[in-house]
Amino acid sequence: MTKAEILASVKTRTGRTDLTDIDAELLAILVDATARHAFLKTTASQSWASGMRSIAFPTGATRILHITERLTSSTSGENEPLARIPFKQYLSYAASDADTGEPSEFATDNSLIYPYTIPNAAYTATVYYQYTHPSDLATISLDDRFKECVTSGVCFIVMGGQLGMPDENSIHYKVYESQLAMLASKVMDEQTETVAGYY
């Protein structure tokens, strides 16, 4: 899927043969889709120091999906998955228990990760996270199965629609939303089938 392909389709579907630039509309749709669903994912390594109570999300992360950790000094240990807990539960734990140890859980709030138990040594964490589409449109990060969804979304905006303001009378809006829901469901099914379970 390329910007040129989407532009050609949008011109045909909308009759707007005068269109030469859809960068703003295309980026708006790509950011909307990837902010709402975990279509774009990657990992980052973080160093968690002994006594650390929180650490910032990796640069560009919009949502933390999973975290694994291992002792930094361990060369053969496996990465242990951490269980996600609600931030309110973390606050309750932290208020009543000042123990340190190997983290087994984590919470997130305000773009910060809170490991629990508070680390008692240096750990290396692998953070699996979601991010939104970059602003550089030279390469579209979503694959061809997203083409209908993205094209319909761009058509919706080109025809005067606004994201965040649903228009049930717009066929382009309806197709965009239904395609987005279908793709989100497929991606969720793929994640469930992944043996490692981290993506």
Secondary structure, DSSP 8 states (H G I E B T S, - for coil): --HHHHHHHHHHHH--TT----HHHHHHHHHHHHHHS--SEEEEEEEE-TT---EE--TTEEEEEEEEEEETT-SS---EE-EE--HHHHHHHHHH---EE---EEEEETTEEEEESEESS-EEEEEEEEE---S--SS-SS-GGGHHHHHHHHHHHHTT-BTTB--TT-HHHHHHHHHHHHHHHHHHHHHHH-SS---
